[in-house]
Amino acid sequence: MKKHAIYVQGWDISLNHGAIVQLRNGELDAYWFYSDKAGSVARSKKHGTRVELPTPTRQPDRQVRSIMRLDWVSRWIEQVAFASQPGYIALEDYAIGADQGAHYLGEIGGQARRLMWAYGVRYRLHDPIAVKLFIAHDATAQKDLIERSVQERWGVDFGACNAQSSGRGKPSRQTSEDLADAFGLAQMVWTEYQLRKGIVHLSSLHEKEIQVFNRATKAFPINVLGREWIRNPSSRSRACVNGRCVVSALHARNLLSERALLALSRTTR
């Protein structure tokens, strides 16, 4: 009997750069990223999209540029993420007490939540400590350890997506770090799916991973497994909205030019 495909995704997003990683039945299926660094996109055109907005010279109003960027990232997420009609998504929640650029993260984080809600996808928000505990088994893990843990535990290396070093200073690993975070989040939501279906049991996980699913905090006194998936009860699962799923599917398979994508996106809004 043919095995039913379960698609789950992990999202690591911000206004300047971000990534989405998709698993199919627990295996890496696809990944996409956006970046304001041309070098990363140039090295991986199949997976990367350059964030292109008017320069301060062409559009001096900072507030206008800000909303244009928010709109660009929101449209990118919608066009890329829902092409495969994912059943489950994990997104890193806001860090309590973080204030640097928090309002910008809140803007794009709100847009991401709105899209998942509108499409009726089941999703989970994990705080940064939980993400680090699950991926690196270390609540204080920095970006380099997260990336190394993904390589060592799952054998996945996104290093080829980084911009090539210019020979001056330390090379940027921004893109591979975003993808590693997104991959880890995808593994978290896949693990929760399996736990809920009885495919795996808590006792088979690493003690730090067990802590993630058993963990209760002041803000969330009930642990993850004691709470239902976050989902819009009045939205049909995997619903297409004004034909946008069709556009997303064509774009994900590189069947649309940038001009055609822009035109269709305007007509299906």
Secondary structure as UniProt FT lines:
FT   STRAND          7..13
FT   STRAND          18..24
FT   TURN            25..26
FT   STRAND          27..35
FT   HELIX           38..43
FT   TURN            45..47
FT   STRAND          48..50
FT   TURN            56..58
FT   HELIX           62..81
FT   TURN            82..84
FT   STRAND          88..92
FT   TURN            96..97
FT   TURN            100..101
FT   HELIX           102..118
FT   TURN            119..120
FT   STRAND          122..126
FT   HELIX           128..136
FT   TURN            139..140
FT   HELIX           143..154
FT   HELIX           159..161
FT   HELIX           174..197
FT   HELIX           202..204
FT   HELIX           207..214
FT   HELIX           224..226
FT   TURN            233..234
FT   TURN            237..238
FT   TURN            242..243
FT   HELIX           244..252
FT   TURN            253..254
FT   HELIX           258..267
//
